[in-house]
Amino acid sequence: MKKLLGVVIACSLLLSACLPRDIALARRCLSSTVLVHIKIAKGDKRGMGTCSGVYVAPNLILTANHCVDMEDGLELKGIWIRNVYDEAAKAEIVKVDAEKDLALLKTSLKGIPVSLARKVTVGEEVWVIGQPLGLKFVVTKGIISSLNVSTLSFPINHFITDAVVLPGNSGGPAFNSRGQLVGILTMSTSVFGVFGAAGLGIVVQIDEVRKFLKQK
């Protein structure tokens, strides 16, 4: 009985010790994350798209290319970003890479740049932040489930995470437990319905992100 009580007390102390770290980490990651809103036109019709992004420099935001690259028949009318402090500003495209599904945006609204991780490892914790299904600044947590995933549809390196990812997370950041960027969400295996069914997240790995940022 005493041994069991000791285990319970130890677990309680461990949980309380980890909780402040998680809160501090989430706050730090949120300060670098933005919501991306895209105004779209098709003929006389107007609509809005939602994605996510992250500051990689005080005025530069990294997101997914498919968020700003319009399909045939659609016209991009404007891009706005909003931070966790509910401040908003317009953004413009600096460069894109369709193969990597990455885009760099410039905005007048300054933010706190994220640092880039040097490597990623299967099993390490991953924090995902974005606006799944339009819900603002949702934080989900999982692990890196698989590395170096590449198919005909995804010719570059991706990793898979079991953190909850839904439409609207696209372009959003994936952080490690040190608050460093480990990748950018490109898609989810979720089944979209009234509320959506959570799926695995497919993430552009940090080495591909680093290559993109270095491109002119």
C-alpha positions in Angstrom: 0.0 0.0 0.0 2.8 2.4 0.9 4.6 1.5 -2.3 1.5 2.2 -4.3 0.9 5.5 -2.5 4.5 6.5 -3.2 4.0 5.8 -6.9 0.9 7.9 -7.0 2.6 10.8 -5.3 5.6 10.5 -7.6 3.4 10.6 -10.7 1.4 13.6 -9.3 4.7 15.5 -8.7 5.9 14.6 -12.2 2.7 15.8 -13.8 2.7 19.1 -12.0 6.4 19.6 -12.9 5.7 19.0 -16.6 2.6 21.0 -16.9 4.2 24.5 -16.5 6.8 23.5 -19.2 4.0 22.5 -21.6 2.1 25.8 -21.0 5.3 27.9 -21.5 6.1 25.9 -24.6 2.6 26.4 -26.1 2.7 30.1 -25.4 6.1 30.5 -27.0 5.0 28.6 -30.1 1.7 30.5 -30.3 3.6 33.8 -30.4 5.3 32.7 -33.7 2.2 31.3 -35.3 -0.3 33.1 -37.5 -3.6 32.4 -39.1 -3.7 32.9 -42.9 -6.9 34.1 -44.6 -7.2 34.0 -48.4 -9.8 36.0 -50.3 -10.8 34.1 -53.4 -12.9 35.1 -56.4 -14.5 32.9 -59.2 -16.3 35.2 -61.6 -18.7 37.3 -59.6 -18.6 35.0 -56.6 -16.3 35.7 -53.6 -15.1 33.3 -50.8 -12.5 32.9 -48.1 -9.9 30.2 -47.5 -8.2 29.5 -44.2 -4.7 28.2 -43.6 -1.9 28.7 -41.0 1.7 29.9 -41.0 4.7 30.8 -38.9 7.2 33.6 -38.7 10.7 32.7 -39.9 11.8 36.4 -39.8 10.3 39.5 -38.2 8.2 40.3 -41.4 8.3 36.9 -43.2 5.8 34.1 -42.9 6.2 30.5 -44.1 3.1 28.7 -45.2 2.0 26.1 -47.7 2.0 26.9 -51.4 -1.4 25.3 -52.1 -2.9 27.9 -49.7 -2.0 30.8 -52.1 -1.6 29.0 -55.5 -5.1 29.1 -57.0 -6.6 26.4 -59.1 -7.8 27.1 -62.7 -10.8 29.4 -62.6 -10.0 30.9 -59.2 -8.4 34.3 -58.6 -6.4 35.3 -55.5 -7.8 38.6 -54.4 -5.8 39.1 -51.2 -4.0 37.5 -48.3 -4.4 38.6 -44.6 -2.6 37.2 -41.6 -3.7 37.4 -37.9 -1.6 36.8 -34.9 -2.5 35.4 -31.4 -2.9 39.0 -30.2 -5.8 39.5 -32.7 -3.7 41.9 -34.8 -4.1 41.6 -38.6 -2.4 42.9 -41.7 -2.2 42.2 -45.4 0.5 39.9 -46.8 2.1 39.4 -50.2 3.8 36.5 -51.8 7.6 36.6 -51.9 8.4 33.2 -53.4 6.9 29.8 -53.8 8.0 26.2 -54.5 5.1 24.0 -55.8 7.1 20.8 -55.5 7.9 21.4 -51.8 4.4 23.0 -51.3 6.0 25.9 -49.5 5.4 29.7 -49.8 7.0 32.7 -48.2 4.9 35.8 -47.4 5.9 39.3 -46.5 3.8 41.4 -44.1 4.0 44.7 -42.2 2.9 43.0 -39.0 6.1 42.0 -37.2 6.3 38.7 -35.3 8.7 36.6 -33.3 10.7 34.3 -35.6 10.9 30.6 -34.8 14.3 28.9 -34.7 14.8 25.9 -37.0 15.6 22.5 -35.6 18.7 20.7 -36.8 17.2 17.3 -37.1 14.0 15.3 -36.4 13.7 11.8 -34.8 11.0 9.2 -34.9 9.2 9.1 -31.5 10.0 12.7 -30.5 7.1 14.9 -29.5 5.5 17.3 -32.0 3.2 20.3 -31.3 1.0 21.4 -34.2 -0.7 24.8 -34.2 -3.2 26.3 -36.6 -6.9 26.8 -37.4 -8.4 23.4 -38.1 -11.9 23.7 -39.5 -11.6 27.5 -38.9 -11.1 27.1 -35.1 -8.5 29.7 -34.1 -5.1 28.8 -32.7 -5.8 25.2 -31.8 -2.8 23.3 -30.2 -2.5 19.6 -30.7 0.3 17.2 -29.6 1.6 13.9 -30.9 4.8 12.3 -32.0 6.8 11.9 -35.2 5.5 8.6 -36.5 7.6 8.1 -39.6 10.4 9.9 -41.4 11.5 10.4 -45.0 8.1 9.6 -46.5 8.1 10.1 -50.3 5.6 9.0 -52.9 4.8 10.0 -56.5 2.5 12.6 -55.1 5.1 13.8 -52.6 8.5 13.6 -54.3 10.3 15.3 -51.4 10.9 14.2 -47.8 8.0 14.4 -45.4 7.3 13.0 -41.9 4.1 11.7 -40.5 2.7 12.8 -37.2 -0.3 11.4 -35.2 -1.1 14.8 -33.8 -4.7 15.8 -34.7 -4.5 17.6 -38.1 -7.6 18.8 -40.1 -8.3 21.1 -43.0 -7.1 24.6 -42.0 -3.9 23.3 -40.4 -2.2 23.5 -43.9 0.8 25.7 -43.9 1.0 25.7 -40.1 4.0 24.9 -38.0 5.1 21.7 -36.3 7.3 22.3 -33.3 9.5 20.0 -31.2 9.6 20.0 -27.4 12.2 22.9 -27.5 9.9 25.1 -29.5 11.9 24.7 -32.7 10.3 24.4 -36.1 10.6 20.8 -37.4 8.3 21.1 -40.4 5.3 22.7 -42.2 1.9 20.9 -42.5 1.1 20.1 -46.1 -1.9 17.9 -45.8 -3.9 15.5 -43.6 -5.4 12.1 -44.1 -8.6 13.3 -42.4 -12.0 12.5 -43.7 -13.8 15.8 -44.1 -17.4 15.8 -42.9 -19.7 18.1 -40.8 -17.0 18.2 -38.1 -14.2 16.2 -39.8 -12.5 13.1 -38.6 -9.0 13.6 -37.3 -6.2 12.0 -39.4 -2.5 11.8 -39.6 -0.6 14.9 -40.5 1.9 14.9 -43.4 4.6 17.5 -42.8 7.4 18.9 -45.0 10.6 18.0 -43.1 12.8 20.8 -41.8 15.7 20.0 -44.2 13.4 20.7 -47.1 12.2 23.9 -45.4 15.8 25.0 -44.9 16.5 24.4 -48.6 13.5 26.5 -49.6 14.4 29.4 -47.4 17.9 29.5 -48.9 16.5 29.6 -52.5 16.6 33.0 -54.2 
